[in-house]
Amino acid sequence: MAEGVWISSYCLHTEGFPKLLYATMQRLGIQERLEYEGHEYEEYGTEHCEVTIYIAKSEDFPNIAEAWSMTATGFRYALTLEHLDLSGCNEIISLKIPSVMQKLSLSSTRLICQIIENKAPSLSSFHLIPGVRKLSLGEASQMMKELSLFGANAMCYGRAELPSIMPNLESLSLGSSHEPMLPTKFVNLKHLYTQITSSTLSPSYDYSSLVSFLDASPSLETWWLEVPRADMGHELVGPSSHLRQLPERHHHHLKIVEMIAFNSTKSLVELTCCIVKSAVSLERLTFDTFRGDGRSPCCSDDSGFSYSKFMIEQASRAVEAIRMYIEQARCHANAFND
C-alpha cells in the first residue's frame, strides 16, 4: 500500500482477523460483506496504517439495527524498534522475532517462554529466564556481546553450549543451582556474573568447581560471584581446617573480583584462595558478607536495614576466614609473582 493512497477491499480471501471477523458477524445475523478502507502514512519517523471497517446492520439482533463502522490505527515499528522489553508477560508461550527488525539490538525477555526464535540480525544483548525447550537466535548469536541467563540448568547450558554458539560474547550473567562444569572456552568473555541460588542447592555442593570458568575465560577481567548464605549442611572452615590445594592457574587478565554474600563455607574459601593465587594481575578483591534479608532486628546499618543475629555470626566467621586463609594465600601469591 503506497503512502497517502486509500484502498478499499472486502478482504474475502484474507486469512487471520478478516476471516475471523466475517465469521463472527455472520453469527450475529450480519449477512452483508464487511468493507475495509485504509491508507498508510508516516509520522515522526514511524509508519502508520489506519483502517476503517464498515459493518452492516443485523437481521437477527434488534440492538444492531443500524450500519456502523470502527477505525483502528496500527504502527509499524519493525524498521525502527531498537529496544524490546517483555518483562512480566508470563503468558507468552512462543516468541518469534522477524528479520525485518533490522535495528533491534537489545531484547529484555525476563519471562518463562517455551520457544524463542530470533531472526533479527543486529541483536547483541539478550536477557532470559529459561524454561525454554527451543532457543534459536539465528545469525545474531555470532555477534552476541551480552547475555543474561537464569534458571535451573543455566550454568551447565552456558558452559556446554554458549562458547560455540556465541564465540564473541563479552559479558555473561548466569544464575543457577549447582551443576557440573564442562571444558569449553569463552575466548572473548571479559565480564562474568554468576549467581548460585539456594532453592535446590545441595549441602555437598563444591564451589571450587566454578574455577572452571577461570580456565574457560582467558580474557576475563571482572568476575562477580553471588552465593547463598551458609547453612548447617555445609562444611565451614575453622582454625584447624585443612584446605585442599587446588591446581594453580596463571590468569593474566582478571583484575576485579567481588564475592557477594561471602561466607565461611569451606569449598568457597578454597575457590577464593585459588583465584587469589591464580590471578596474577588482580587489582581489587571485594567481599560483601551482608547481602539478603535480615528478619531479626538485632543490628542495622545507616540506611535502617536490619541484620539478624545469624547474619552477624556468619559475617564474623567470614571475616575470620578471610584473615586466616585468604590473606595468607594473597601473601603467597605476591611472593611467588615477585
WOBEL-V521134 format. One record per run of one state. SS is the DSSP state (h for helix, s for strand, l for the rest). FROM is the first residue (numbers start at 1). TO is the last residue. If there is no record, write none. Layout:
# WOBEL-V521134
SS_FROM_TO + SS_FROM_TO
This chain:
# WOBEL-V521134
l_1_2 + s_3_3 + l_4_6 + s_7_9 + l_10_16 + h_17_27 + l_28_34 + s_35_43 + l_44_45 + s_46_55 + l_56_61 + h_62_64 + l_65_67 + s_68_76 + l_77_82 + s_83_85 + l_86_93 + s_94_97 + l_98_105 + s_106_109 + l_110_114 + s_115_118 + l_119_124 + s_125_129 + l_130_133 + s_134_136 + l_137_137 + h_138_143 + l_144_145 + s_146_150 + l_151_153 + h_154_165 + l_166_170 + s_171_176 + l_177_190 + s_191_196 + l_197_206 + h_207_216 + l_217_221 + s_222_226 + l_227_235 + s_236_236 + l_237_250 + s_251_251 + l_252_255 + s_256_260 + l_261_264 + s_265_265 + h_266_278 + s_279_279 + l_280_283 + s_284_288 + l_289_298 + s_299_300 + l_301_305 + s_306_307 + l_308_308 + h_309_337 + l_338_338
